[in-house]
Amino acid sequence: MKIGVKILPKNEVLDTQGRAVEGTLRAHNRSVEQCRVGKYVQLEIPETDESKALARAKEITEFVLYNPLIETFELEVVRR
Amino acid sequence: MKIGVKILPKNEVLDTQGRAVEGTLRAHNRSVEQCRVGKYVQLEIPETDESKALARAKEITEFVLYNPLIETFELEVVRR
């Protein structure tokens, strides 16, 4: 089962990449209100049960993918 | 309206970060079948119409966020 992990910098954290994108868009008259840049990880987990796959993805994310001090994450089941 | 952009390296492209995560998980008895690491960008777009917001996000992504030679992307409306 494919699980997507969306990782974003916390709101309190200065997101330098997001600021850079905001600046570039402003300079090209394509301003947005906010832009945050993080990581997207797709895990193919050998598990057919959705809740078990999500539990394993959560464990892996906390173990090795995200930094709890400065980031938050969200999981999703990727169908397709 | 908040739009999420999920960017992943194409399957044909060597994904060094993904391989590194796979190796680490294997070494800790938490093997997964595959891991791909990409970028996640959240854009806050000043637009209330969903299809207009998605169209602007697509334009921005193609303009500045992703590299069509080595990456693919997918858009999503973030509700919340």
Backbone of each chain as nested JSON, in Angstrom:
{
  "chains": [
    {"id": "A", "residues": [
      {"number": 1, "name": "MET", "atoms": {"N": [0.834, -1.198, 0.0], "CA": [0.0, 0.0, 0.0], "C": [0.873, 1.254, 0.0]}},
      {"number": 2, "name": "LYS", "atoms": {"N": [0.461, 2.224, -0.824], "CA": [1.262, 3.421, -0.964], "C": [0.767, 4.51, 0.0]}},
      {"number": 3, "name": "ILE", "atoms": {"N": [1.686, 5.01, 0.816], "CA": [1.334, 6.063, 1.762], "C": [2.161, 7.305, 1.444]}},
      {"number": 4, "name": "GLY", "atoms": {"N": [1.502, 8.454, 1.377], "CA": [2.193, 9.719, 1.156], "C": [2.408, 10.445, 2.475]}},
      {"number": 5, "name": "VAL", "atoms": {"N": [3.581, 11.003, 2.66], "CA": [3.888, 11.759, 3.871], "C": [4.185, 13.2, 3.469]}},
      {"number": 6, "name": "LYS", "atoms": {"N": [3.347, 14.122, 3.937], "CA": [3.562, 15.536, 3.626], "C": [4.182, 16.205, 4.847]}},
      {"number": 7, "name": "ILE", "atoms": {"N": [5.369, 16.738, 4.668], "CA": [6.096, 17.346, 5.786], "C": [6.284, 18.83, 5.504]}},
      {"number": 8, "name": "LEU", "atoms": {"N": [5.856, 19.668, 6.45], "CA": [6.001, 21.12, 6.26], "C": [6.681, 21.742, 7.465]}},
      {"number": 9, "name": "PRO", "atoms": {"N": [7.432, 22.822, 7.256], "CA": [7.996, 23.541, 8.407], "C": [6.861, 24.127, 9.244]}},
      {"number": 10, "name": "LYS", "atoms": {"N": [7.032, 24.131, 10.573], "CA": [6.018, 24.73, 11.449], "C": [5.845, 26.206, 11.119]}},
      {"number": 11, "name": "ASN", "atoms": {"N": [4.665, 26.734, 11.442], "CA": [4.39, 28.141, 11.133], "C": [5.337, 29.106, 11.827]}},
      {"number": 12, "name": "GLU", "atoms": {"N": [5.815, 28.731, 13.021], "CA": [6.689, 29.63, 13.778], "C": [8.101, 29.645, 13.201]}},
      {"number": 13, "name": "VAL", "atoms": {"N": [8.406, 28.666, 12.339], "CA": [9.769, 28.533, 11.841], "C": [9.945, 29.345, 10.552]}},
      {"number": 14, "name": "LEU", "atoms": {"N": [11.054, 30.046, 10.441], "CA": [11.334, 30.795, 9.219], "C": [11.565, 29.811, 8.083]}},
      {"number": 15, "name": "ASP", "atoms": {"N": [10.72, 29.923, 7.064], "CA": [10.806, 29.003, 5.934], "C": [11.498, 29.745, 4.785]}},
      {"number": 16, "name": "THR", "atoms": {"N": [12.815, 29.602, 4.731], "CA": [13.59, 30.394, 3.755], "C": [13.239, 30.062, 2.307]}},
      {"number": 17, "name": "GLN", "atoms": {"N": [13.01, 28.773, 2.014], "CA": [12.655, 28.405, 0.646], "C": [11.304, 29.0, 0.246]}},
      {"number": 18, "name": "GLY", "atoms": {"N": [10.355, 28.948, 1.194], "CA": [9.033, 29.517, 0.91], "C": [9.129, 31.014, 0.649]}},
      {"number": 19, "name": "ARG", "atoms": {"N": [9.938, 31.703, 1.461], "CA": [10.122, 33.145, 1.266], "C": [10.723, 33.44, -0.099]}},
      {"number": 20, "name": "ALA", "atoms": {"N": [11.663, 32.604, -0.51], "CA": [12.315, 32.796, -1.811], "C": [11.298, 32.655, -2.938]}},
      {"number": 21, "name": "VAL", "atoms": {"N": [10.443, 31.639, -2.839], "CA": [9.419, 31.452, -3.876], "C": [8.462, 32.649, -3.886]}},
      {"number": 22, "name": "GLU", "atoms": {"N": [8.032, 33.082, -2.671], "CA": [7.141, 34.248, -2.599], "C": [7.771, 35.453, -3.3]}},
      {"number": 23, "name": "GLY", "atoms": {"N": [9.048, 35.677, -3.047], "CA": [9.743, 36.813, -3.647], "C": [9.812, 36.714, -5.162]}},
      {"number": 24, "name": "THR", "atoms": {"N": [10.129, 35.533, -5.647], "CA": [10.214, 35.335, -7.099], "C": [8.853, 35.585, -7.754]}},
      {"number": 25, "name": "LEU", "atoms": {"N": [7.787, 35.043, -7.129], "CA": [6.449, 35.213, -7.713], "C": [6.045, 36.688, -7.707]}},
      {"number": 26, "name": "ARG", "atoms": {"N": [6.38, 37.381, -6.605], "CA": [6.056, 38.811, -6.516], "C": [6.756, 39.568, -7.65]}},
      {"number": 27, "name": "ALA", "atoms": {"N": [8.016, 39.239, -7.865], "CA": [8.8, 39.922, -8.892], "C": [8.255, 39.656, -10.29]}},
      {"number": 28, "name": "HIS", "atoms": {"N": [7.457, 38.607, -10.45], "CA": [6.892, 38.285, -11.759], "C": [5.384, 38.482, -11.81]}},
      {"number": 29, "name": "ASN", "atoms": {"N": [4.883, 39.321, -10.901], "CA": [3.453, 39.622, -10.864], "C": [2.565, 38.389, -10.752]}},
      {"number": 30, "name": "ARG", "atoms": {"N": [3.003, 37.435, -9.954], "CA": [2.177, 36.254, -9.725], "C": [2.053, 36.005, -8.222]}},
      {"number": 31, "name": "SER", "atoms": {"N": [1.964, 37.097, -7.44], "CA": [1.963, 36.99, -5.983], "C": [0.962, 35.977, -5.423]}},
      {"number": 32, "name": "VAL", "atoms": {"N": [1.384, 35.281, -4.378], "CA": [0.469, 34.456, -3.596], "C": [0.485, 34.989, -2.168]}},
      {"number": 33, "name": "GLU", "atoms": {"N": [-0.517, 34.594, -1.362], "CA": [-0.567, 35.088, 0.008], "C": [0.53, 34.468, 0.862]}},
      {"number": 34, "name": "GLN", "atoms": {"N": [0.751, 33.195, 0.636], "CA": [1.802, 32.525, 1.399], "C": [2.291, 31.315, 0.621]}},
      {"number": 35, "name": "CYS", "atoms": {"N": [3.545, 30.968, 0.842], "CA": [4.083, 29.754, 0.245], "C": [4.953, 29.064, 1.285]}},
      {"number": 36, "name": "ARG", "atoms": {"N": [4.716, 27.782, 1.506], "CA": [5.577, 27.021, 2.406], "C": [6.132, 25.825, 1.65]}},
      {"number": 37, "name": "VAL", "atoms": {"N": [7.416, 25.589, 1.84], "CA": [8.063, 24.507, 1.106], "C": [8.536, 23.428, 2.076]}},
      {"number": 38, "name": "GLY", "atoms": {"N": [8.127, 22.198, 1.807], "CA": [8.534, 21.087, 2.66], "C": [8.903, 19.875, 1.84]}},
      {"number": 39, "name": "LYS", "atoms": {"N": [8.75, 18.701, 2.431], "CA": [9.127, 17.463, 1.752], "C": [7.899, 16.597, 1.505]}},
      {"number": 40, "name": "TYR", "atoms": {"N": [7.962, 15.823, 0.426], "CA": [6.912, 14.845, 0.184], "C": [7.568, 13.485, -0.008]}},
      {"number": 41, "name": "VAL", "atoms": {"N": [7.159, 12.518, 0.794], "CA": [7.755, 11.194, 0.712], "C": [6.656, 10.177, 0.419]}},
      {"number": 42, "name": "GLN", "atoms": {"N": [6.911, 9.289, -0.541], "CA": [5.954, 8.234, -0.814], "C": [6.568, 6.894, -0.422]}},
      {"number": 43, "name": "LEU", "atoms": {"N": [5.878, 6.209, 0.483], "CA": [6.365, 4.918, 0.967], "C": [5.482, 3.807, 0.421]}},
      {"number": 44, "name": "GLU", "atoms": {"N": [6.105, 2.794, -0.166], "CA": [5.363, 1.605, -0.603], "C": [5.521, 0.58, 0.5]}},
      {"number": 45, "name": "ILE", "atoms": {"N": [4.456, 0.377, 1.262], "CA": [4.535, -0.466, 2.457], "C": [3.897, -1.823, 2.212]}},
      {"number": 46, "name": "PRO", "atoms": {"N": [4.623, -2.913, 2.518], "CA": [4.091, -4.254, 2.271], "C": [3.022, -4.628, 3.292]}},
      {"number": 47, "name": "GLU", "atoms": {"N": [1.853, -4.059, 3.101], "CA": [0.764, -4.219, 4.078], "C": [-0.515, -3.905, 3.321]}},
      {"number": 48, "name": "THR", "atoms": {"N": [-1.514, -4.763, 3.421], "CA": [-2.749, -4.503, 2.669], "C": [-3.794, -3.79, 3.507]}},
      {"number": 49, "name": "ASP", "atoms": {"N": [-3.66, -3.89, 4.813], "CA": [-4.629, -3.244, 5.69], "C": [-4.285, -1.762, 5.832]}},
      {"number": 50, "name": "GLU", "atoms": {"N": [-5.28, -0.914, 5.559], "CA": [-5.043, 0.529, 5.53], "C": [-4.542, 1.064, 6.871]}},
      {"number": 51, "name": "SER", "atoms": {"N": [-5.199, 0.673, 7.955], "CA": [-4.801, 1.262, 9.233], "C": [-3.428, 0.761, 9.681]}},
      {"number": 52, "name": "LYS", "atoms": {"N": [-3.117, -0.512, 9.321], "CA": [-1.776, -1.013, 9.656], "C": [-0.703, -0.291, 8.847]}},
      {"number": 53, "name": "ALA", "atoms": {"N": [-0.988, -0.064, 7.552], "CA": [-0.033, 0.638, 6.696], "C": [0.2, 2.056, 7.22]}},
      {"number": 54, "name": "LEU", "atoms": {"N": [-0.888, 2.723, 7.615], "CA": [-0.752, 4.084, 8.141], "C": [0.051, 4.092, 9.441]}},
      {"number": 55, "name": "ALA", "atoms": {"N": [-0.166, 3.082, 10.278], "CA": [0.567, 3.009, 11.541], "C": [2.063, 2.822, 11.277]}},
      {"number": 56, "name": "ARG", "atoms": {"N": [2.387, 1.958, 10.306], "CA": [3.809, 1.751, 9.983], "C": [4.424, 3.011, 9.387]}},
      {"number": 57, "name": "ALA", "atoms": {"N": [3.662, 3.699, 8.53], "CA": [4.175, 4.931, 7.933], "C": [4.433, 5.986, 9.015]}},
      {"number": 58, "name": "LYS", "atoms": {"N": [3.535, 6.052, 9.991], "CA": [3.702, 7.017, 11.074], "C": [4.973, 6.704, 11.86]}},
      {"number": 59, "name": "GLU", "atoms": {"N": [5.178, 5.431, 12.145], "CA": [6.36, 5.025, 12.898], "C": [7.64, 5.395, 12.126]}},
      {"number": 60, "name": "ILE", "atoms": {"N": [7.634, 5.092, 10.801], "CA": [8.799, 5.39, 9.97], "C": [9.051, 6.894, 9.907]}},
      {"number": 61, "name": "THR", "atoms": {"N": [7.965, 7.659, 9.758], "CA": [8.113, 9.115, 9.667], "C": [8.74, 9.675, 10.946]}},
      {"number": 62, "name": "GLU", "atoms": {"N": [8.239, 9.194, 12.089], "CA": [8.765, 9.699, 13.354], "C": [10.191, 9.21, 13.591]}},
      {"number": 63, "name": "PHE", "atoms": {"N": [10.503, 8.035, 13.037], "CA": [11.824, 7.443, 13.245], "C": [12.895, 8.141, 12.41]}},
      {"number": 64, "name": "VAL", "atoms": {"N": [12.559, 8.461, 11.16], "CA": [13.641, 8.88, 10.285], "C": [13.329, 10.027, 9.325]}},
      {"number": 65, "name": "LEU", "atoms": {"N": [12.05, 10.379, 9.136], "CA": [11.755, 11.35, 8.073], "C": [11.584, 12.794, 8.512]}},
      {"number": 66, "name": "TYR", "atoms": {"N": [11.092, 13.011, 9.734], "CA": [10.794, 14.412, 10.068], "C": [11.45, 14.839, 11.367]}},
      {"number": 67, "name": "ASN", "atoms": {"N": [11.614, 16.148, 11.49], "CA": [12.228, 16.724, 12.68], "C": [11.136, 17.408, 13.506]}},
      {"number": 68, "name": "PRO", "atoms": {"N": [10.743, 16.795, 14.621], "CA": [9.601, 17.309, 15.398], "C": [9.814, 18.719, 15.945]}},
      {"number": 69, "name": "LEU", "atoms": {"N": [11.06, 19.156, 16.024], "CA": [11.313, 20.504, 16.548], "C": [10.827, 21.582, 15.586]}},
      {"number": 70, "name": "ILE", "atoms": {"N": [10.974, 21.328, 14.299], "CA": [10.686, 22.385, 13.334], "C": [9.664, 22.0, 12.262]}},
      {"number": 71, "name": "GLU", "atoms": {"N": [9.203, 20.736, 12.283], "CA": [8.291, 20.327, 11.218], "C": [7.027, 19.653, 11.755]}},
      {"number": 72, "name": "THR", "atoms": {"N": [5.989, 19.665, 10.926], "CA": [4.795, 18.874, 11.201], "C": [4.582, 17.958, 10.0]}},
      {"number": 73, "name": "PHE", "atoms": {"N": [3.837, 16.864, 10.191], "CA": [3.578, 16.001, 9.044], "C": [2.138, 15.523, 9.01]}},
      {"number": 74, "name": "GLU", "atoms": {"N": [1.759, 15.015, 7.867], "CA": [0.416, 14.514, 7.648], "C": [0.527, 13.306, 6.716]}},
      {"number": 75, "name": "LEU", "atoms": {"N": [-0.268, 12.268, 6.983], "CA": [-0.224, 11.066, 6.146], "C": [-1.444, 10.998, 5.246]}},
      {"number": 76, "name": "GLU", "atoms": {"N": [-1.303, 10.331, 4.113], "CA": [-2.446, 10.087, 3.236], "C": [-2.263, 8.746, 2.545]}},
      {"number": 77, "name": "VAL", "atoms": {"N": [-3.372, 8.078, 2.284], "CA": [-3.311, 6.848, 1.498], "C": [-3.347, 7.259, 0.032]}},
      {"number": 78, "name": "VAL", "atoms": {"N": [-2.385, 6.754, -0.763], "CA": [-2.343, 7.091, -2.184], "C": [-3.056, 5.978, -2.951]}},
      {"number": 79, "name": "ARG", "atoms": {"N": [-4.213, 6.291, -3.525], "CA": [-4.966, 5.305, -4.313], "C": [-4.654, 5.548, -5.77]}},
      {"number": 80, "name": "ARG", "atoms": {"N": [-4.383, 4.414, -6.48], "CA": [-4.02, 4.594, -7.896], "C": [-2.891, 3.628, -8.201]}}
    ]},
    {"id": "B", "residues": [
      {"number": 1, "name": "MET", "atoms": {"N": [-7.445, 30.387, -1.134], "CA": [-7.585, 28.927, -1.141], "C": [-6.209, 28.268, -1.087]}},
      {"number": 2, "name": "LYS", "atoms": {"N": [-6.128, 27.201, -0.268], "CA": [-4.842, 26.548, -0.086], "C": [-4.691, 25.371, -1.049]}},
      {"number": 3, "name": "ILE", "atoms": {"N": [-3.624, 25.4, -1.828], "CA": [-3.359, 24.322, -2.777], "C": [-2.035, 23.636, -2.412]}},
      {"number": 4, "name": "GLY", "atoms": {"N": [-2.061, 22.319, -2.365], "CA": [-0.836, 21.559, -2.099], "C": [-0.254, 21.037, -3.397]}},
      {"number": 5, "name": "VAL", "atoms": {"N": [1.048, 21.143, -3.534], "CA": [1.732, 20.637, -4.727], "C": [2.68, 19.526, -4.297]}},
      {"number": 6, "name": "LYS", "atoms": {"N": [2.412, 18.314, -4.804], "CA": [3.285, 17.182, -4.465], "C": [4.196, 16.906, -5.648]}},
      {"number": 7, "name": "ILE", "atoms": {"N": [5.491, 17.031, -5.432], "CA": [6.472, 16.869, -6.507], "C": [7.351, 15.659, -6.205]}},
      {"number": 8, "name": "LEU", "atoms": {"N": [7.425, 14.733, -7.16], "CA": [8.254, 13.536, -6.95], "C": [9.191, 13.341, -8.128]}},
      {"number": 9, "name": "PRO", "atoms": {"N": [10.381, 12.757, -7.882], "CA": [11.266, 12.422, -9.001], "C": [10.587, 11.364, -9.871]}},
      {"number": 10, "name": "LYS", "atoms": {"N": [10.79, 11.448, -11.191], "CA": [10.235, 10.441, -12.095], "C": [10.798, 9.072, -11.763]}},
      {"number": 11, "name": "ASN", "atoms": {"N": [10.046, 8.026, -12.113], "CA": [10.487, 6.663, -11.8], "C": [11.815, 6.293, -12.448]}},
      {"number": 12, "name": "GLU", "atoms": {"N": [12.072, 6.843, -13.629], "CA": [13.31, 6.515, -14.341], "C": [14.522, 7.205, -13.712]}},
      {"number": 13, "name": "VAL", "atoms": {"N": [14.274, 8.192, -12.866], "CA": [15.378, 8.978, -12.313], "C": [15.881, 8.351, -11.019]}},
      {"number": 14, "name": "LEU", "atoms": {"N": [17.185, 8.283, -10.858], "CA": [17.747, 7.751, -9.621], "C": [17.428, 8.697, -8.476]}},
      {"number": 15, "name": "ASP", "atoms": {"N": [16.712, 8.189, -7.485], "CA": [16.292, 9.009, -6.362], "C": [17.211, 8.699, -5.178]}},
      {"number": 16, "name": "THR", "atoms": {"N": [18.29, 9.471, -5.075], "CA": [19.321, 9.147, -4.074], "C": [18.792, 9.25, -2.642]}},
      {"number": 17, "name": "GLN", "atoms": {"N": [17.939, 10.262, -2.377], "CA": [17.401, 10.396, -1.019], "C": [16.508, 9.21, -0.666]}},
      {"number": 18, "name": "GLY", "atoms": {"N": [15.693, 8.804, -1.648], "CA": [14.818, 7.659, -1.417], "C": [15.626, 6.395, -1.119]}},
      {"number": 19, "name": "ARG", "atoms": {"N": [16.695, 6.193, -1.906], "CA": [17.546, 5.029, -1.667], "C": [18.168, 5.068, -0.282]}},
      {"number": 20, "name": "ALA", "atoms": {"N": [18.567, 6.253, 0.14], "CA": [19.186, 6.381, 1.461], "C": [18.188, 6.003, 2.559]}},
      {"number": 21, "name": "VAL", "atoms": {"N": [16.941, 6.464, 2.407], "CA": [15.92, 6.12, 3.407], "C": [15.667, 4.614, 3.395]}},
      {"number": 22, "name": "GLU", "atoms": {"N": [15.552, 4.026, 2.187], "CA": [15.347, 2.571, 2.09], "C": [16.464, 1.826, 2.822]}},
      {"number": 23, "name": "GLY", "atoms": {"N": [17.709, 2.264, 2.606], "CA": [18.846, 1.607, 3.252], "C": [18.796, 1.71, 4.765]}},
      {"number": 24, "name": "THR", "atoms": {"N": [18.472, 2.894, 5.252], "CA": [18.388, 3.097, 6.7], "C": [17.302, 2.215, 7.306]}},
      {"number": 25, "name": "LEU", "atoms": {"N": [16.138, 2.165, 6.632], "CA": [15.037, 1.362, 7.17], "C": [15.406, -0.126, 7.172]}},
      {"number": 26, "name": "ARG", "atoms": {"N": [16.081, -0.577, 6.086], "CA": [16.491, -1.976, 6.009], "C": [17.431, -2.314, 7.169]}},
      {"number": 27, "name": "ALA", "atoms": {"N": [18.364, -1.392, 7.429], "CA": [19.34, -1.614, 8.489], "C": [18.684, -1.672, 9.869]}},
      {"number": 28, "name": "HIS", "atoms": {"N": [17.473, -1.143, 9.98], "CA": [16.774, -1.143, 11.269], "C": [15.56, -2.067, 11.268]}},
      {"number": 29, "name": "ASN", "atoms": {"N": [15.568, -3.045, 10.334], "CA": [14.47, -4.006, 10.257], "C": [13.102, -3.369, 10.1]}},
      {"number": 30, "name": "ARG", "atoms": {"N": [13.043, -2.304, 9.309], "CA": [11.757, -1.674, 9.03], "C": [11.584, -1.513, 7.514]}},
      {"number": 31, "name": "SER", "atoms": {"N": [12.084, -2.493, 6.749], "CA": [12.076, -2.398, 5.288], "C": [10.728, -1.996, 4.691]}},
      {"number": 32, "name": "VAL", "atoms": {"N": [10.795, -1.166, 3.651], "CA": [9.625, -0.89, 2.825], "C": [9.965, -1.329, 1.396]}},
      {"number": 33, "name": "GLU", "atoms": {"N": [8.925, -1.485, 0.55], "CA": [9.183, -1.923, -0.819], "C": [9.867, -0.837, -1.638]}},
      {"number": 34, "name": "GLN", "atoms": {"N": [9.43, 0.384, -1.418], "CA": [10.024, 1.5, -2.142], "C": [9.814, 2.786, -1.356]}},
      {"number": 35, "name": "CYS", "atoms": {"N": [10.75, 3.712, -1.529], "CA": [10.597, 5.025, -0.923], "C": [11.063, 6.062, -1.935]}},
      {"number": 36, "name": "ARG", "atoms": {"N": [10.233, 7.05, -2.183], "CA": [10.645, 8.14, -3.066], "C": [10.515, 9.449, -2.294]}},
      {"number": 37, "name": "VAL", "atoms": {"N": [11.513, 10.306, -2.43], "CA": [11.519, 11.556, -1.682], "C": [11.44, 12.733, -2.644]}},
      {"number": 38, "name": "GLY", "atoms": {"N": [10.465, 13.597, -2.433], "CA": [10.309, 14.776, -3.27], "C": [10.009, 16.003, -2.442]}},
      {"number": 39, "name": "LYS", "atoms": {"N": [9.307, 16.957, -3.04], "CA": [9.014, 18.212, -2.368], "C": [7.51, 18.37, -2.172]}},
      {"number": 40, "name": "TYR", "atoms": {"N": [7.15, 19.062, -1.106], "CA": [5.746, 19.402, -0.908], "C": [5.658, 20.905, -0.714]}},
      {"number": 41, "name": "VAL", "atoms": {"N": [4.836, 21.554, -1.523], "CA": [4.704, 23.01, -1.44], "C": [3.248, 23.354, -1.197]}},
      {"number": 42, "name": "GLN", "atoms": {"N": [2.995, 24.245, -0.218], "CA": [1.631, 24.691, 0.007], "C": [1.527, 26.16, -0.388]}},
      {"number": 43, "name": "LEU", "atoms": {"N": [0.619, 26.427, -1.326], "CA": [0.426, 27.787, -1.809], "C": [-0.903, 28.315, -1.305]}},
      {"number": 44, "name": "GLU", "atoms": {"N": [-0.889, 29.505, -0.705], "CA": [-2.137, 30.16, -0.302], "C": [-2.46, 31.155, -1.405]}},
      {"number": 45, "name": "ILE", "atoms": {"N": [-3.453, 30.814, -2.219], "CA": [-3.751, 31.596, -3.411], "C": [-4.988, 32.463, -3.205]}},
      {"number": 46, "name": "PRO", "atoms": {"N": [-4.895, 33.772, -3.498], "CA": [-6.023, 34.69, -3.282], "C": [-7.103, 34.478, -4.337]}},
      {"number": 47, "name": "GLU", "atoms": {"N": [-7.854, 33.426, -4.201], "CA": [-8.841, 33.024, -5.208], "C": [-9.825, 32.117, -4.487]}},
      {"number": 48, "name": "THR", "atoms": {"N": [-11.123, 32.371, -4.63], "CA": [-12.095, 31.532, -3.923], "C": [-12.619, 30.397, -4.795]}},
      {"number": 49, "name": "ASP", "atoms": {"N": [-12.498, 30.552, -6.102], "CA": [-12.989, 29.513, -7.002], "C": [-11.957, 28.389, -7.123]}},
      {"number": 50, "name": "GLU", "atoms": {"N": [-12.418, 27.165, -6.881], "CA": [-11.495, 26.038, -6.837], "C": [-10.734, 25.822, -8.145]}},
      {"number": 51, "name": "SER", "atoms": {"N": [-11.462, 25.849, -9.26], "CA": [-10.773, 25.547, -10.525], "C": [-9.809, 26.673, -10.912]}},
      {"number": 52, "name": "LYS", "atoms": {"N": [-10.174, 27.92, -10.568], "CA": [-9.25, 29.028, -10.839], "C": [-7.995, 28.911, -9.978]}},
      {"number": 53, "name": "ALA", "atoms": {"N": [-8.186, 28.557, -8.706], "CA": [-7.036, 28.413, -7.811], "C": [-6.119, 27.294, -8.306]}},
      {"number": 54, "name": "LEU", "atoms": {"N": [-6.72, 26.18, -8.744], "CA": [-5.916, 25.067, -9.251], "C": [-5.158, 25.476, -10.518]}},
      {"number": 55, "name": "ALA", "atoms": {"N": [-5.812, 26.25, -11.377], "CA": [-5.15, 26.686, -12.608], "C": [-3.968, 27.588, -12.289]}},
      {"number": 56, "name": "ARG", "atoms": {"N": [-4.153, 28.501, -11.294], "CA": [-3.028, 29.369, -10.939], "C": [-1.892, 28.571, -10.311]}},
      {"number": 57, "name": "ALA", "atoms": {"N": [-2.248, 27.595, -9.476], "CA": [-1.215, 26.763, -8.844], "C": [-0.435, 25.984, -9.902]}},
      {"number": 58, "name": "LYS", "atoms": {"N": [-1.142, 25.483, -10.922], "CA": [-0.479, 24.74, -11.986], "C": [0.503, 25.642, -12.725]}},
      {"number": 59, "name": "GLU", "atoms": {"N": [0.05, 26.847, -13.009], "CA": [0.915, 27.787, -13.724], "C": [2.183, 28.094, -12.897]}},
      {"number": 60, "name": "ILE", "atoms": {"N": [1.981, 28.346, -11.588], "CA": [3.111, 28.665, -10.708], "C": [4.069, 27.477, -10.625]}},
      {"number": 61, "name": "THR", "atoms": {"N": [3.49, 26.274, -10.515], "CA": [4.333, 25.073, -10.397], "C": [5.202, 24.903, -11.639]}},
      {"number": 62, "name": "GLU", "atoms": {"N": [4.563, 25.085, -12.798], "CA": [5.332, 24.914, -14.037], "C": [6.337, 26.047, -14.23]}},
      {"number": 63, "name": "PHE", "atoms": {"N": [6.007, 27.206, -13.678], "CA": [6.871, 28.366, -13.847], "C": [8.114, 28.282, -12.969]}},
      {"number": 64, "name": "VAL", "atoms": {"N": [7.933, 27.841, -11.732], "CA": [9.058, 27.992, -10.807], "C": [9.316, 26.822, -9.849]}},
      {"number": 65, "name": "LEU", "atoms": {"N": [8.358, 25.893, -9.698], "CA": [8.537, 24.899, -8.64], "C": [9.12, 23.556, -9.068]}},
      {"number": 66, "name": "TYR", "atoms": {"N": [8.855, 23.14, -10.286], "CA": [9.281, 21.771, -10.614], "C": [10.104, 21.732, -11.898]}},
      {"number": 67, "name": "ASN", "atoms": {"N": [10.887, 20.685, -12.023], "CA": [11.746, 20.484, -13.179], "C": [11.158, 19.353, -14.039]}},
      {"number": 68, "name": "PRO", "atoms": {"N": [10.56, 19.709, -15.177], "CA": [9.857, 18.705, -15.988], "C": [10.76, 17.591, -16.518]}},
      {"number": 69, "name": "LEU", "atoms": {"N": [12.054, 17.819, -16.548], "CA": [12.956, 16.776, -17.035], "C": [13.032, 15.59, -16.081]}},
      {"number": 70, "name": "ILE", "atoms": {"N": [12.983, 15.888, -14.785], "CA": [13.214, 14.807, -13.817], "C": [12.092, 14.632, -12.791]}},
      {"number": 71, "name": "GLU", "atoms": {"N": [11.078, 15.493, -12.845], "CA": [10.044, 15.405, -11.817], "C": [8.633, 15.376, -12.406]}},
      {"number": 72, "name": "THR", "atoms": {"N": [7.7, 14.847, -11.609], "CA": [6.285, 14.951, -11.941], "C": [5.596, 15.638, -10.758]}},
      {"number": 73, "name": "PHE", "atoms": {"N": [4.424, 16.222, -10.997], "CA": [3.741, 16.836, -9.863], "C": [2.247, 16.557, -9.903]}},
      {"number": 74, "name": "GLU", "atoms": {"N": [1.626, 16.793, -8.765], "CA": [0.204, 16.571, -8.604], "C": [-0.331, 17.663, -7.678]}},
      {"number": 75, "name": "LEU", "atoms": {"N": [-1.526, 18.178, -7.992], "CA": [-2.101, 19.245, -7.171], "C": [-3.233, 18.701, -6.308]}},
      {"number": 76, "name": "GLU", "atoms": {"N": [-3.467, 19.344, -5.166], "CA": [-4.612, 18.978, -4.339], "C": [-5.137, 20.233, -3.649]}},
      {"number": 77, "name": "VAL", "atoms": {"N": [-6.441, 20.263, -3.439], "CA": [-7.027, 21.352, -2.667], "C": [-6.91, 20.975, -1.201]}},
      {"number": 78, "name": "VAL", "atoms": {"N": [-6.351, 21.873, -0.388], "CA": [-6.206, 21.587, 1.039], "C": [-7.398, 22.197, 1.768]}},
      {"number": 79, "name": "ARG", "atoms": {"N": [-8.262, 21.357, 2.331], "CA": [-9.435, 21.839, 3.064], "C": [-9.108, 21.79, 4.547]}},
      {"number": 80, "name": "ARG", "atoms": {"N": [-9.429, 22.884, 5.248], "CA": [-9.096, 22.906, 6.676], "C": [-8.607, 24.301, 6.993]}}
    ]}
  ]
}
